[in-house]
Amino acid sequence: MPSAKKKKTIAAAATKSQVPLAVIVFGVMILILGGLTWRRERIYENETVLWRDTIAKNPQAWIAYNSLGNISVDAGKFDEALAWFKKCVEIKPDHVKAINNIANIYKMQGNVEEAVQEYRKAIALDPTYFDPYYNLCVLYVQQNKIEDAILAFQAAEKINPADFDVHHDLGIIYQDRRSDDEAIREFKAALAVKEDTETYNRLAGLYLKKGSIEEALNEYRKALRFDPDNRTASEYIREMTKRIRESP
């Protein structure tokens, strides 16, 4: 059995070892993160070398320019990416994905008119390509051009009627404009694609506003089944159930 003095020494040693352990763990984390960063840079460099070599052998290889654009976007090098995508489109003018990417970069840089022009160009080249439709919708909303946004969302719905975000976002626009029937229609369409807590709450709230208590309760119940932690739904169900019981 160790003496009291020895116990004290052991305890002190254990206490002292806690600080270096924390330092070691932190150091390991830094090494891991540093290794991941190095690995990403190596991947970027290797892929860049590969596609640059392709261009050196075939300067008309539009796929190489597009790939370099995507690699540059992933690396956060947007000016560089823009140049690569433009070169791709110069060689292949109907490459709608590259055109859409050019528009995305313009939008990010605040060049709104150029972005709109490129989105429209992509849509004109391929009216079935969904991405520029939705990106144009988002841009119009950001610019507070609501009428243009509604028209763009409606066009996007025709291209992809099963896109949750289009129905959800258009529903919010209608709700903000107090076009409640249109908002209800869009939220119901969104929920037909996938369940979503916020959308259930918005739809139920619109029914409440219209005085449709049963419909509101029904939507809140669906919301609570989907998300048992939905406090908004649980509180309204409790309150409305109480009112119904107390009503003559």
Residue pairs with C-beta under 8 A, 6 or more apart in sequence:
2 10
40 75
44 71
44 74
44 75
47 67
47 71
48 68
48 71
51 64
51 65
51 67
51 68
51 71
52 64
52 68
54 61
54 64
55 61
55 64
55 65
58 64
60 91
62 88
62 91
62 92
62 95
63 88
65 84
65 85
65 87
65 88
65 91
65 98
66 84
66 85
66 88
66 95
66 97
66 98
68 81
68 84
69 81
69 82
69 84
69 85
69 88
69 98
69 101
70 81
70 101
72 78
72 80
72 81
72 84
73 81
73 101
73 105
78 105
78 108
78 109
81 101
81 105
82 102
82 105
82 106
85 98
85 99
85 101
85 102
85 105
86 102
88 95
88 98
89 95
89 98
89 99
89 102
92 98
94 125
94 126
96 122
96 125
96 126
96 129
96 132
97 129
97 131
99 118
99 121
99 122
99 125
99 132
100 118
100 119
100 122
100 129
100 131
100 132
100 135
102 118
103 114
103 115
103 116
103 117
103 118
103 119
103 122
103 132
103 135
104 115
104 135
106 112
106 114
106 115
106 118
107 115
107 135
107 139
112 139
112 143
115 139
116 136
116 139
118 132
119 132
119 133
119 135
119 136
119 139
120 132
120 136
122 129
122 131
122 132
123 129
123 132
123 133
123 136
127 159
128 159
129 159
130 156
130 159
130 160
130 163
133 152
133 155
133 156
133 159
134 156
134 163
134 165
134 166
136 152
137 149
137 152
137 153
137 156
137 166
137 169
138 169
140 146
140 148
140 149
140 152
141 149
141 169
141 173
146 173
146 177
149 173
150 170
150 173
153 166
153 169
153 170
153 173
154 170
156 163
156 166
157 163
157 166
157 167
157 170
160 166
161 189
162 193
163 193
164 190
164 193
164 194
164 196
167 186
167 187
167 189
167 190
167 193
168 186
168 187
168 190
168 196
168 199
170 186
171 182
171 183
171 184
171 185
171 186
171 187
171 189
171 190
171 199
171 202
172 183
172 202
174 180
174 182
174 183
174 186
175 183
175 202
175 206
180 206
180 209
180 210
183 202
183 206
184 203
184 206
184 207
187 199
187 202
187 203
187 206
188 203
190 196
190 199
191 199
191 200
191 203
195 222
195 226
197 223
197 226
197 227
197 230
200 219
200 220
200 222
200 223
200 226
200 227
200 230
200 233
201 220
201 223
201 230
201 232
201 233
203 219
204 215
204 216
204 217
204 219
204 220
204 223
204 233
204 236
205 216
207 213
207 215
207 216
207 219
208 216
208 236
213 240
213 244
216 236
216 240
217 237
217 240
217 241
220 232
220 233
220 236
220 237
220 240
221 233
221 237
223 230
223 232
223 233
224 230
224 233
224 234
224 237
227 233
